Amino acid sequence: MLRSHRHLSWLGRHLHDPNLWHLTRKSVARAFLVGILCAFMPIPGQMIVAALLALLMSSNLPISVGLVWITNPFTMPPIFYACYRLGIWILGMESSLGQNWSWDLETIQAEFASIWWPLLLGSMVCGLVFSLLGYLTISRFWIWHVNRTWRKRVQLRNKRKNKNR
């Protein structure tokens, strides 16, 4: 189905990578890297960017795209405000958001020139930090879980052997 779609043909071999759909340690860990990074991008179309990066990085596609919803209409304002504050702190700037700031489209458009750089910088720093933490956490958790499962299997097998003796 995807192979024959004329608008997706430019993706070529990337569409046929089994890691896009299988749950492996590497594909899931990379999905957390991609999804969380894209979630912190203050741009429209985060899901499209996550899907393209998932294709290019051989990460699990559904998880990559799903994690973008960390930033949803309810969580976006506090997350991006925190990213903006981090960007201001890194740049050593004063906040242009004064006491008279109102969160309407007109004010945001008027002030966009002064807030875009701190917002972008803070978002990229948070995105990189949290996506790397997500990657490392999932990778280590997967290894721990598999080792624990194998230890339990060995213990169970040993109990059965001792019981049969």
C-alpha positions in Angstrom: 0.0 0.0 0.0 2.7 2.5 1.0 5.0 1.3 -1.8 2.5 2.2 -4.5 1.5 5.6 -3.1 2.8 8.2 -5.6 3.3 11.0 -3.0 5.4 8.8 -0.7 7.7 7.3 -3.4 10.4 9.9 -2.7 11.0 8.2 0.7 12.1 5.0 -1.0 13.7 2.4 1.1 13.0 4.2 4.3 9.3 3.2 4.1 10.2 -0.5 4.2 12.3 -0.5 7.3 10.9 -3.0 9.8 12.0 -0.9 12.7 9.2 1.6 11.8 6.6 -0.9 13.1 8.4 -3.4 15.4 9.1 -2.9 19.1 12.8 -3.3 19.6 15.0 -1.7 22.1 16.7 0.5 19.6 13.7 1.5 17.6 11.7 2.4 20.7 14.6 4.3 22.3 15.1 6.2 19.1 11.4 6.9 19.0 11.6 8.6 22.4 14.5 10.6 21.1 12.6 11.7 18.0 9.2 12.2 19.6 10.3 14.2 22.6 12.6 16.4 20.5 9.8 17.2 18.1 7.4 17.8 21.0 9.5 20.7 22.1 9.7 22.3 18.7 7.6 25.5 18.8 6.3 25.0 15.2 3.2 23.8 13.6 3.4 20.3 12.0 5.4 18.7 14.8 3.8 15.3 13.9 5.0 15.5 10.3 8.5 16.4 11.4 8.5 13.5 13.8 7.3 11.1 11.1 10.0 12.2 8.7 12.7 11.9 11.4 11.3 8.5 12.4 11.7 7.4 8.8 15.3 8.7 8.5 16.4 7.4 11.9 14.7 4.0 11.8 12.7 4.6 14.9 9.3 3.3 15.7 6.9 5.5 13.8 3.7 5.3 15.9 5.6 6.0 19.1 7.6 8.8 17.6 4.5 10.5 16.3 2.5 9.8 19.5 5.1 11.3 21.8 4.6 14.7 20.1 1.4 14.9 22.0 3.4 15.6 25.1 2.8 19.2 24.0 -1.0 19.4 23.5 -3.4 22.3 23.8 -3.3 21.9 27.6 0.4 21.5 28.2 1.7 23.8 25.5 1.4 27.1 27.3 3.3 26.1 30.5 5.9 24.1 28.6 6.7 26.8 26.0 6.6 29.5 28.7 9.2 27.5 30.7 11.3 27.1 27.5 11.0 30.9 26.9 12.1 31.6 30.5 15.1 29.2 30.0 16.0 30.9 26.7 15.9 34.3 28.5 18.1 33.0 31.3 20.7 31.5 28.8 20.8 34.7 26.8 21.0 36.9 29.9 18.1 39.0 28.6 15.2 40.7 30.4 11.8 39.3 29.7 9.6 41.3 27.4 6.6 39.9 29.0 5.6 42.6 31.5 2.7 42.8 33.9 0.5 44.2 31.1 1.0 41.1 28.9 -2.2 39.6 27.6 -2.4 36.2 26.0 -4.3 37.1 22.9 -3.3 36.6 19.3 -2.8 40.3 18.6 -0.4 40.8 21.5 1.6 37.6 20.6 1.9 38.7 17.0 3.1 42.2 18.1 5.6 40.8 20.5 6.8 37.8 18.4 10.0 39.5 17.3 11.2 39.9 20.8 10.1 36.4 22.1 11.0 34.1 19.2 14.8 33.8 19.8 14.6 32.9 23.6 11.6 30.6 22.9 13.4 28.8 20.1 16.7 28.5 22.1 15.0 27.3 25.3 12.8 24.9 23.3 15.8 23.4 21.5 17.8 23.0 24.8 14.9 21.4 26.5 14.2 19.2 23.5 17.7 18.0 23.3 18.1 17.4 27.1 14.7 15.6 27.5 15.0 13.6 24.3 18.4 12.3 25.3 17.2 11.5 28.8 14.2 9.7 27.3 16.5 7.7 24.9 18.9 6.7 27.7 16.1 5.9 30.2 14.1 3.7 27.7 17.3 2.0 26.6 18.5 1.2 30.1 14.9 0.2 31.2 14.6 -2.2 28.3 17.9 -3.8 29.1 17.0 -4.1 32.8 13.6 -5.5 32.0 15.0 -8.2 29.6 17.7 -9.2 32.1 15.1 -9.4 34.9 12.8 -11.6 32.7 15.7 -13.9 31.8 16.7 -14.3 35.5 13.2 -15.2 36.4 13.0 -17.8 33.7 16.3 -19.3 34.8 15.1 -19.4 38.4 11.8 -21.0 37.4 13.6 -23.6 35.3 15.9 -24.4 38.2 13.0 -24.8 40.6 11.3 -27.2 38.2 14.5 -29.2 37.8 14.9 -29.4 41.5 11.3 -30.4 42.0 11.6 -33.2 39.5 14.6 -34.7 41.2 
